[in-house]
């Protein structure tokens, strides 16, 4: 079996999803929390100066703009609406076509993304993808808390989580094709190659395009991603 694993933000979607999720939450669930937006300057500067990592930046965004606790029912209901908006408006048509072709060829499709799992699962469901590897947030029963329950699913941590997922699902020997737009996913690209699969640079950042060209990886352009202040390569 071939397992086709896709990064999400700016690979399948035109832009990242974390800030749009927070904006959506403010608009539909907690408009009064807009007064907390200026406080995001502090964790934003801390992240920009490398005093905190992405996981902590996400946690502070959640704490300030979503609140310290949110019920599962409320999160899941909001995520379904958000997912419909994102899939309708932000997924590249060429990405939809590529997913359909991989599915028709019998590939097992997986989303592997640093985005928060509670809304990634809803986006995956709208795309017909049920296998999700993402940043898991901390749940206590049916209550969502701001902090991540494990490492942010990014860079080397993503590759480790992908390898673990393959092992748990009896796919340790499967051929892996990995698709991403960003050089931070180099460990996952290399994991795919080590397993006899293929690394595919999609809508690549300049650094990834140069690396993919050097290594002879396939490069495809499904669309033009929006710029992000949070990407460094």
N, C-alpha and C positions, 0 to 999 in steps of 0.2 A: 504493500500500500504506500501511496505517496501522501505525505502530510504537508499541506500548504499552510504556512503560518504567516500571518499578516500583522505588521504594526498597524495602528489605526490612524493616529493624528498625523495629518499631512501626507499619509500614504494612501489611505482610502478616502479621507476627508480633506476638504480644502484647507481647513484650519484646525488648530488644536481644539480640544473639547472642554478642558478644565475651566477656563475663564468663561466661555459661553454657558457652562453648567451653573456657575455661580451667578452669572447675570440672570439666567432663567429662574433660578431659585429666588433671587431678590424680586424679580418682576412678578412671579406667580405665587410665592409662598410667604415671603417676609419683606414686603416693601419698606417697612420701617427700618430694617437693618442697613439701608443705604447710608445711614449716618455713621456706620462703622467702616465704610469704604476708605476714608482717609487714614485709618489706622493700619491699613495694609501696606502703607509706605514702609513701616518698620520692618516687617518680615521680608518685604521686597528688597530693601537695601541690604538686609542681612544675607539674603540669598545671592544677590549680585556681587557681594564682597566675599562670598564663600564662607560666611560664618555659620550658615545653616544649609542643609541639603534640601533636595526637592521634596522629600517626604515631610519634613518639618514645615516647609513653605505651604504645602497642601493642607497640613493639619491646621496651621494658623488661618488660612483662608476659610476652611470649614468652620473653625471655632468662631471667627468673627462674623461671617456672612450667613452661615446656616444655623449657628447656635451650638451650645455644648452637647445637647442631646436632641435626637429626632426619632420619631417612631418609624418602624419598618414600613407600616402601611402607607404613611405619608411619603416616605422616600421612594418606594416602589411605584406609587401612583404618579408622582412627579416625573420619575425617570422614564416611564412609558410615554408621556407626552413629549418630554425633551427628546427622546430617541426618535419619535416620529418626525419632529421638526428637523433634527440633524440629518437623518437619512434622506428626507425629502429635499433638503436644501443644500447640504454640504458634501454629500458623497459624490465623487467624480463619476460621471456616466461610464467612463472607460474602466473604472474600478469595478462597477457593477457587472460589466461585461466580462471582465477577467474572472470575477468570482463565479459567475454562471458557467463559464467555460471549465474552470477547475472542478466545479461540482459535477458537471456533465461527464467529465473524464474520470469520475470516481474518486477524486481526492478527498481526504478528510480536511475540512477547513477549520482553522483555529485563529482567533484573535489573540495576539500577545502584545499588551500595551501597558504603559505606565499609568494610564488613566484609571480612575476609581472604578472598581468592579461593580459597585451598586448601580451605576448608569451604563457601564460598558455592556453588562448582560442584556439590558433593554435594547441597546443599539444592535448588539449581536442578534437578538431575537428578530428584529426588524429586517436584518440582512440574511436571516436564515442560518445563522452560525450559533451553535449552542456550546461549542467548546471555547472556553474563555480562560485566558491567563492574564491577570491584571493585578493592580495594587489593591489588596484587600484591606478594607477599613475595619475598625474595631467595633464589633457588635457585642452587646451584653443582653442576651435574650433577644427581644425585638426592639432594642434601642440602639441607635447608631451614635457612636462617639467620634470625636474629630481625628484621633490618632490612627495611624496605620497599624495593622495587626502583624505585619511582617515588613521586610525591606520593600522600598519603592521598586516596582517592577521595571527597572531601567538599567541599561548598560549590562555589566557582568551579572547583576542580580537577575535580570530578565533571562539571560542564557541559562543560569542555574535553574530557574523556575521552569523554563521550557524543557530542559533535560529531565527534571523531576516529573513533570507532567507526562512526558513520553514514557518514562519508566513505569509510572503508576497505571498507565493505560495499555500496557503491553505492546508499546510501539518503539521499544529501544532500538530495534533493528530496522525501523521504517526509514525510507528515503524522505528527507526533509527538504522542502523548498521554503526559503525565508525571504520575505519582502519587507523592505523598510526604506524610508527616505533619509535616514540620519546616521552619521558615523558612530554615534553612541551605541548603535546596535552591532558594531563590529564583532563582539563575542558571539552573538547569535548567528550572524553570517558565517562565521568560522565553524560554529557547531554544525550548521547545515552542510558545509563542505566536508567536514570530518565524517559525516554519516553518509557520504556518497551522493549528497543532494546538490542543490543549487542555491547560490546567493543572487538575489535579484534586487538591484538598486532602483527604487521607484521614486520619481520626482526628486532626484537626489539633491541634497545640499551640495554646495561647491566642494566641501571637503570629501564627502562621500563619492561624488562623481569622479574626483581625481583618484581616490583609492580604488573604486570599481574599475576605472580605466586601467590603472596599473596592474590590477590582478586579473583582468580579463573577464570580469563579471558582466552579466547581462544588465543593461540599463534600459528602463522603460519610463516613458512619461505619460501618466494618466491625466495630468492637469497641472496647473500652476498653483502651488500652495501659497497661502497667505503668510506673510512674514510673522515671526514671533520674537518677542523680547526675551523669551526664556530659553532659546536655543543658542548654543555656543559653538557649533561646528556644522 
